[in-house]
């Protein structure tokens, strides 16, 4: 019987290897919903160089954001990665200077078109697999620290890097699906509630037809009589954490509390704060001090209890109202993901581009992240139900 080889040499090359193989799933998802075709139809701007289409340039900005590449210069790694280009369907990858010139040149005209594209996708996708009957808008703000001297970055409330310029974005998520709904980029010294009415006006304009009930949830930064009057004028339900002023604090020890569950006591009262047009319903939740709740729920300590006060026009019992508001706590995780996901956006801010360029990058990032979060389950649904694909594909 002949002997086999005693020495076997195994070799392989790196031409078919890539760190970014997982981006193929996102490529399949975007292809399934017809995203590239929609970009080609919706975002049309004049170009001097026709080597790359508008869709290919926007995808060349989108993929580095998803892959966590910190700066435009680091996209050089993708220029040398043929496997990545093959998986994403890009004929080649643009140079960093090409991407920068593209942003500076097309941002003024492309920004409103990218925003309109995002809104049209959001309306079409929200109604799948069935139209919702109610929407819950969770409004919050965050601090985005920047370095250098980017435009409109100012020194304001910054618990992360005190004294450092920052942006103060205002964000809105849909409370049931946790989809990103709308957002605005603001200077770092903007008050938390500044621009809230404009934000909610834009959010309501994006609602699909057939919505019977809309609810707004917000923390104490949005406790303002102008916002509450505006919501009531539009027949919108709300639950907002009340700022514990002196008159409210003096009421808390003298209320009649009931214990709907172990460790939680609840009460309610009607009160008309200064400059408010009428009395509103305030719900009080108190718990014994030994329990250490999260910082989001600890608002005030009085004696042996932690207190939290909510102002609302919802006809819910105090305990159910408190639990309904606590469901908003997931927004903090979404914002954390949003900020982590936007590393390349922060880097582009540092390039000192024009305001319109910065806004375009922020909106393009918001659009991509919102569509990805909103419709990843619909991608799975379409994978297992191919006949339903035409029901939500872009046309």
N, C-alpha and C positions, 0 to 999 in steps of 0.2 A: 504494500500500500504506500503510495508516494506521500512524502511529508509535506505539510503545509509550510508556508513562509514563517520563518522564525522572527523576522523583524518586520513590523508593519508601521509605516509612516503615515500619519493622518495630518492633513493640512487643510486649511480653509482660509478664505479671504474675507475681508470686512466690507466688500462692496454691497453685500445684501443685508447688512446689519444697520440698525438705527436705534437711537434712544427714544425716538418719537413714534414708534409703531402704533401706540394707542390713539393717535390722532385720526387713524383710519375710521374709527367708529363715529367720530364727529363728522368726518367727510361723508360717510354713508347717510348719516342723519340729515345733513344739510342738502344732500342730493335728493333724499326722499321727499322733502317738503318743497323742493324746487327753489331753494334759496338763491342760487346763482342766477337762475333765469329771472327771478323777481328783481334782483339787483340790476341786471342788464336792462330791464324794462323801466324801472322806477328811477334809478340814479343815472342820469345821462348828463354828462358835462363834456365840454370841448377839451380835446387833448392834442398836444403837439406830437407826442410820441405814441404810436399805436402798437408798440411791441407788446404791451400788456393792456388788457381791457380793464375797465373800471372794476368789474367784479374780481378779477385776478389781483388787482392792487389792494382792494379791500380785504380779500382773503389773506393776502400777504401781511396785512396788519392784524388780522384776527387771530391767526394761528400762533404767532409769538406771544400774544396775551394769554392764550390758553396754555401754552407750554411753559410759561413762567420766565421767558427771556426778559431780562431787566431793562435793556436799552435797545434802541434801534441798531446800534453798532453790533450787538451780539447776534443779530439775525444773519450775520456772515456765516454762522454755523449751518444755517439752512441752505445757503447758496452752494455749499459743498456737500450736501447730503442728498444724493440722487434718489435714495429709497424714499425719503420724506416727500420729495417732489412727485415721485411715481404714485405714492399712496394718496396724495391729495389732488392729483390730476393737474398740477401746475407744470407747464412746459419747462420753466426755469424760475429761479427766485430772484426778485429785483435786488439791486444793490441798496445799501443803507441810504446813500445820498439820493437815490431815485425815490425811495419811500418818503424821505423828508421833503423833497421838492413837490411830490404829489400832494402831501398834506397842506403845504403852504399855498399851493396853486388852486386846489379844488375845494378847500374847506368852506369858503363863503357861499358857494352855490350848492355844494353837496350836503351841508348840514341839514337844511330843512327837508331835503329829499330822504336822507337816511332816517330822520325822525318820522316822516310820513310812512316810510316802509315799515319801521318798527310798529307803528300804531295799527297799520293795516293787518300785519301778521297777528298782532295781539287780538284784534277783534275777531278775526277768522278762527283763531285757535281756541279762544275762550269758550266758544259754543260747542266744543267737541269734548266727549262724545254726545253730550246733551246740553242744551242751553241752561245756564244757571238762573235761579229765581232771585237770588240775593248775592250781594258782594260786600265783603268786609275790607275796608281800607285801613291798614296799619301804617301810621305816619310816624317817622322818626328822623333824627338827624345824627350825623357822626362827624368826627374830626379827621381830616386827611392831612397829615403832616408833610410838608415839602421842604426842600433844601435849595439854597441858592436864592434867586430873585425872580421866580415865575410871576406872570401877570396876575393881578387881583389877589395874590396871596397876602394876607394881612395877619397881624398879631391879634389874637382874640382868645376866647376860652380854649385852652389846650391842656388837658390833663396828662397827655402823653409826654410832650416836650414843651414845658412852660417857657414862654418867651419866643418860641419858634413860629415863623409864619405858617399859615395853614389855610386850607379850604374847609368850608362847613357845608357839605352837601345836604340837601333835603330829599328824603327818599320816601316812597310809598310802595307797599307790598299788598297783594291780595291775601287776606288772612286765611282763606280756606286752602287754596292751592299753593300759597307762599310764592306766587309769581311776582317778579318785579313789574310794577305797573307804570311808574313815572318817577322822574327825579330831576332835580335842578342843582347845578353847581353854583355855590355862593362864596363870597370872600370869608375869610376866617373870623372876621369881627361881626358877622351877621348874627342877629338874635335868633334863637331857636325857632320861634314862630314866624319870623319874617318870611313873607312870600307863601305862607301856607294857603291862603285863599286862592292864589293863582295856581298853586300845585293841585289843589282839590278840584278847581275848575277844569284843569286839563285832565285829571283822572276821571271826572264824571263824563267828560266829552268822549272818552274812549269806551264807555260802557256799551255792551251789545244791547240790542232791543230786547224787551221782555223782562227787564229787571224790576222787581216789585219792591225790594227792600235793599237799602244801602246803609251800612253802619260804619262809623269812623271810630277807631280806637287810637288813643295817644297818651303820652305821659304828661307830667306836670309842666314841661316846657311849653306845652300848647294850651295851657289853662288860661283862656282869654275870652272875655265876654263878646268881643267882636266875632271870633270864630264860632262860638256857640250860637249867636244870633244868626249868623250866616247859614249855619247848618239847619237851624229850625225853619228859616225862611224857605229852604229847599226840601223840607220834609225828610230830613236825614236823621237817622238815629245816631246817638253818640254815647261813648263812655270815655271819660277823660279823668286822669288823676288830678285831684284838686290841690292847689298850693295851700299849705296849712298856714293861713294868716292868723292873727291874734284872735279875732272873733270866733273862728272855727275851733281853735285850740281850747278856748274857754267853754265851748259847748260839749266837747268830747267826754269829760268825766261825768257829766250829768245826764247822759242819754240812758235809755232803757235798753240793755243788751240782752240778746237771746243767744243760745249756744246751739247752732244747727248741726255742728259736728265737734268731735273732740279736739280741743286746743284752739278753736276758732269761735269768736263771738262777733255778732253783727248787730248793727242798729242803723237807723236812717232818720233823717230830718229834712225839713224844707227850709231853705235859707236864701235870702236875696243879698248877694255881696254888693258893695259900693259900685255905683254906676251900671249895675245890671238892670235890665228892664223889668224883671219879674223874679219871683222865687223859683228855685230849681230843687230837684231832688238830689240829696247827698246821701251816699251810702258809706257807712263806717265799718271797717274790719279791724278788729284788734286781737292780738295774740300775746301770750305770756312771754316775758323777756328771755327766759332760758333758751327758747328756740331761736336759732340763728338763721333767719331767712337770707335770701340773696340781697345784694345792695339795690337791686331794681325794685324790691318790694318794701324795703325798710325806709320809711319816709320820716317818721317822727316817733320819739319815745316820750312817754308821759307816765311817770310812776313805774308800775310793774309791767307795762304793756308796750307793744309796738302797735302803731296806728297807721292805717292807710285809708284815705278818703277818696271816693269816686263821685263825680257829678255825672248824671245821666238822664236821659229821657226814655230809656228802655224799661218796659214793664216786667222786669225780671226780679225774682226774690234776691235779697242781698247776697246769699252764698252763691247762687247761680251766676249772678252778675260778676262777682269777684272771680269765679272760675273762668267765666267767659273772657274777662280782661286778661287773666293770666295766660291764656292761650297766645297772647301777643308776644310773650317772652321769646318765642322762636325767631323774632325779627333780629335780635341781637346776634344770633348765630349767622343769619343770612347776611347781615352787614359785615360780619367778620369775614365770611367767605367772599363777599363782594370786594372788600379791600385787599384781601390776599390775592384774589384773582386779577387785580388791576395793577400789578407791579409795573408792567410796561407802560400803562397809562401815566403813572406817576413819573416814570422816566421821560416820557414825552413832554410832560408839564415842565420838566427841568430844562428842556431844550429852548425855552423862552420863545416859543412860537406865538403867533398872534392869538388873540382871544377866540376867534372863530375856529382856528385850528384846534385849540385845546378843547373847545366845546364839541367839535366834530369827533375827536377821539373819545371823549367821554360818552357821547351819544352812541357811537359805534360800539363801544364796549358794553354800554347798558343794553343795546339792542341784542347783541350776540349772547350776553349772559342771560337776559330775560327770556329770549326765545329758547335757549338751551334748557333753562330750568323749567320753563312753562310746558315744554312739549316733549321732553325726553320720555315720559310715559306714553304719549301719543305715538312716538316712534315705535315703541314696543307693541302697542296696540295694532299699529299698521303692519308690523312685521308678521303678527299672527293672524291678522285679518286683512289680507291684501285687497279684497274687494272694497274695503272701506277707505282705501287710500285716496280715492278721488273726492271723498267727502271733505277732506281738509287740505288737500294739496293746493298750492298756489296756482291760480289760473289767471 
